[in-house]
């Protein structure tokens, strides 16, 4: 799935940049294989995700594995406007995502993940928002906006902009970046003229800018990190964290963008790739 998401997003981005049809057509082939063709298509659920032999046939925490489908959804939105996806195939792909949204919001695994108190709950909102944008589900989009404001920001961010639930984990640096990126992606998907999540601020001053400002010095110089080092993969971070780009544009904060430009855009460590679902910024910016 990660490989498919990387290829579809890269091909779609290449088409958007170059306008060369070959990239769009190749991206569509991957989409047809994953969502349409009977011999290869996937089912719109994660009943068996992160199973443990002899203990669990599947677990709700496995839902986080499909965060990589968010950029696939963005790719489909763009490709759907080009005419390279037949209307019947586009309708079938959107039906797949509607079914997946239904599963995410009604199955107990999905409910458990939605109510998770850390980055798992954040990534549930990020996914549902991305898929709802694709299929035009305004009710789910509004639900996600309210959940960001009343649950995610309220319950997860401390007054200094940190995420205590992530700081107490064995990889606090990685997961602090990961959760910040997921929240920034939520804001990027859901913000509009009527409801700008980037500008939303709790009465005590907590907002997304405070979250980015908290992590900024530690991204600029990891040696300044004053919390425990991650037990694994610490040396591979940071990479081109999308929170810096999205936040830099939204707040007109050039230092965020300049730092983003200096970071690695194409990590090759598998753990970093697993936690890096937003790789093609051109798909996310108008």
C-alpha positions, -999 to +999 in steps of 0.1 A: +000+000+000+028+024+008+045+016-025+012+022-043+007+056-026+042+067-033+038+058-070+004+073-075+012+106-058+045+109-076+030+102-110+001+126-104+025+153-092+046+148-123+016+152-145+005+184-127+040+199-130+048+188-166+013+182-181+027+151-197-002+126-202+020+095-197+022+102-160-015+105-154-023+074-174+002+054-154-012+067-121-047+056-132-034+020-139-024+018-103-058+031-091-077+006-113-056-023-099-062-012-063-099-002-064-116-016-095-101-048-111-117-079-096-085-099-096-065-073-076-088-048-058-087-044-021-117-045+003-127-012+020-120-022+055-091-032+078-105-061+096-072-079+097-048-050+101-019-055+126-032-090+135-012-111+160-012-148+153-030-167+180-041-135+198-059-110+175-073-114+140-071-077+137-068-045+158-082-010+156-047+005+159-040-009+124-062+018+109-033+042+111-017+021+083-039+037+057-027+072+064-009+068+031-042+067+013-047+104+021-023+115-007-040+089-030-073+107-023-057+140-033-044+124-065-078+111-074-093+145-069-068+160-094-070+131-119-108+131-118-107+165-133-085+155-162-108+129-179-081+102-177-104+082-153-135+070-170-166+084-153-178+049-143-144+040-128-143+073-109-177+066-095-166+031-084-135+045-068-155+071-049-179+043-038-150+024-024-140+054-003-176+060+008-177+024+020-144+028+038-156+060+055-187+040+066-165+013+080-142+037+098-171+055+114-193+025+124-171-005+131-158-008+166-122-007+154-129+026+138-147+040+169-119+029+191-093+046+169-114+078+167-114+080+205-076+073+208-060+101+229-028+104+208-017+105+172-040+075+164-070+097+170-055+125+150-048+103+121-083+089+122-096+125+117-070+132+090-081+101+070-118+106+073-114+143+063-093+134+032-117+107+021-148+129+028-132+157+007-128+132-022-164+120-021-180+153-012-194+142+022-200+176+038-214+161+070-182+142+077-161+172+068-180+193+094-177+165+119-139+164+115-137+202+118-155+201+151-135+172+163-103+190+156-114+221+176-132+204+205-112+172+209-078+171+192-065+206+199-083+207+233-072+174+246-038+168+230-019+201+230-003+215+261-001+253+268+035+254+254+024+238+221+038+203+229+019+170+228+023+153+262+009+120+250+037+118+224+064+131+247+059+102+271+063+076+244+096+057+235+100+078+204+089+113+215+107+133+188+093+111+160+058+111+173+057+148+182+066+155+146+042+129+133+012+143+153+020+179+144+021+169+107-012+151+110-029+181+126-014+204+100-027+182+073-062+182+089-061+220+088-049+220+052-078+198+041-106+213+062-099+250+063-120+273+042-131+310+042-159+302+066-139+281+091-101+285+090-087+260+114-052+276+111-067+307+128-087+288+153-074+295+189-086+281+222-093+306+250-060+299+266-041+307+234-034+272+221-034+269+183-016+253+154+010+281+152+020+275+188+024+238+180+047+245+151+067+271+171+072+246+198+088+221+174+106+246+152+138+250+172+141+212+176+137+207+138+162+234+131+187+219+155+179+184+169+207+187+194+185+212+213+159+185+219+155+186+257+134+155+261+146+118+259+160+107+226+139+082+206+150+046+213+151+040+176+155+059+143+163+092+160+192+098+136+169+097+105+148+127+116+137+154+108+126+152+071+105+176+051+078+179+076+046+192+059+036+211+090+064+236+082+053+242+046+015+243+053+020+264+084+045+287+067+021+295+039-009+298+062+008+321+087+030+339+061+060+327+082+090+325+059+113+309+085+090+278+084+093+275+047+130+281+045+136+254+071+113+230+052+134+236+020+166+225+038+152+191+050+154+157+033+125+154+008+130+117+000+139+096+030+148+060+024+144+046+059+113+024+061+102+036+095+105+072+084+086+065+052+059+048+073+053+080+092+057+103+062+024+102+042+025+137+027+053+136+002+041+156-028+032+192-017+021+202-052-009+180-047-019+199-016-015+235-028-036+254-052 
